[in-house]
């Protein structure tokens, strides 16, 4: 069995690393074409663009790992089936579910590695990429603050900007969360706002003070409010964080902070659960694809076609499930794990039937 395990592991690792390298090069090449415009249009140094490209590699690799796992599983098992090597292994009296244990273990290890990279490497790399891009954009007079970002505004004050009008430099859907001296938060929401130097000017909003239980104990509407911060505008470069620049733990902290203030952050909750479910797709793909590879006699062509079909169905289903979760049709936890659960359950059923198929 150890010989079989090592042999199957080698069979899968070859196409896996090839697919990771190939898909990464293709995706990075597409990004390179976009970044090349920075050199000729914005006169950005080649070294700066090279750094931006380097910072984008971790997120790209993490994106390709589940796809490579699926392709490698179908190609490796499909090759063994086509060359009748699987027949020889099965003739030794070993059940197919036992034969593919190394493939499932590899899928699980890849999932764990994907999660760890997404949690500890990708967010910081994305932040460095975005900060370089923000500096380039700001040099052209575009608003310093981006939309759909969080950032720390000094002391215990946090800002969230929903939209930015790049033509008028007007901020929309502004939220300010601040802890008072008594430890209870105050929340300021405004329809529009402006930012200049150290001053935030908010228009048409509501100011609320909350008690220890999260209930509003004071509320006041305002037409205009001005908030003066101690930080210069450039400091916000390092403070701005989009959801893609946060780890799962950091996103969870923001969710808890805003939920304590009574705010609906359902899309962030769904994303928080997705940060765990999506890395597990490598293991799910291995479990789902390994039995399907038995019924195809076309070898590599069958594996490639099935991989594309499975990827299309999976990611379309994930998008639909995510949308249902954000729009309160499904609970966030169910929306994040529904597709993985269906694919894993189907793969388990296929695996139990695999000895009858082959």
Secondary structure, DSSP 4 states (H G I P E B T S, - for coil): -HHHHHHHHHHHHHHHHHHHHHHHHHHHHHHHHHHHHHHHHS---HHHHHHHHHHHHHHHHHHHHHHHHHHHHHHHHHHHHHTTHHHHHHHTT--HHHHTHHHHHHHHHHHHHHHHHHHHTHHHHHHHHHHHHHHHHHTTT--SSPSSEEEE-STTEEEEEEEEETTTTEEEEEEEEEE-TTS-EEEEEEEEEEEETTEEEEEEEEEEEE-TTS-EEEEEEEEEEEEE-SS-GGGHHHH-B-GGGS-HHHHHHHHHHHHHTT---HHHHHHHHHHHHTTTHHHHHHHHHHHHGGG--STHHHHHHHHHHHHHHHHHHHHHHHHHHHTTSS-HHHHHHHHHHHHHHHHHHHHHHHHHH-
